[in-house]
């Protein structure tokens, strides 16, 4: 799920290491870790939103993230020496996109069946493909455009627009994926200019600033030890998910890893059924098949193009 997890940036405080030759076994192992912790994070959000407003959860998560990153700065002279914000307006814009995406994502999880939310979050690669063609001048061939169009068709099938309108939570899921794709499209340039740590810190700070007024009317904290454990587990799972994705795509090939990400749908669909008695209707199943097929094709095509560029270079 998106939830504004910046899985495109390298590890904090370091520039991206040169990618070694593919080690698909290691990459797959890291991706399986990502699937498990991402599912745990989603379940944590669902559990917490039964008693806390999603806006408060975003604020809590961003505050803890800022505190952790500042603590790392305090203990690491190397990080302090490397801190710079040479593109302040881009840091600000990316932080706004990340923060709003996270708010929309948490709202989605609180109001939609887990499997439905997960399926709609899988539209992020489709939006990313469009961003590559529109904003980065990357050539997107007719096959990827077609796959993207089919993916949107799958989303429309799930949305089931009627005269009464759309389900606002479904629209929130799509908007979250779109904003996340925009934020991630800015990640590489910012990480290259100022380093990944500064990019992560600026996003966390801007998200916190945005979340204070958004959550002001619903300020509350977990009121039991169990909810505090769930909250801390959710935050830790989010951090581990980011690390796992970075490592997975560092070692493995995208075309191989992409199918593994859909195991989240199995885990969350099963958890939704067993814990919350959630089921999927025929339209959602049909739309999910279209979206998954489209994103799998895009992932495989991206991997093929990457191998061609590497061979040519």
Secondary structure, DSSP 4 states (H G I P E B T S, - for coil): --TT--TTS-STTSPPPPP-S--HHHHHHHHHHHHHHHHHHHHHHHHHTTTS-HHHHHHHHHHHHHHHHHHHHHH-HHHHHH---TTHHHHHHHHHHHHHHHHHHHHHHHHS-HHHHHHHHTTHHHHHHHHHHHHS-----HHHHHHHHHHHHHHHHHH--BTTB--HHHHHHHHHHHHHHHHHHHHHHHHHHH-HHHHHHHHHHHHHHHHHHHHGGG-----SHHHHHHHHHHHHHHHHHHHHHHHHHHHS-HHHHHHHHTHHHHHHHHHHHHHH-----HHHHHHHHHHHHHHHHHHHHHHHHHHHHHHH-
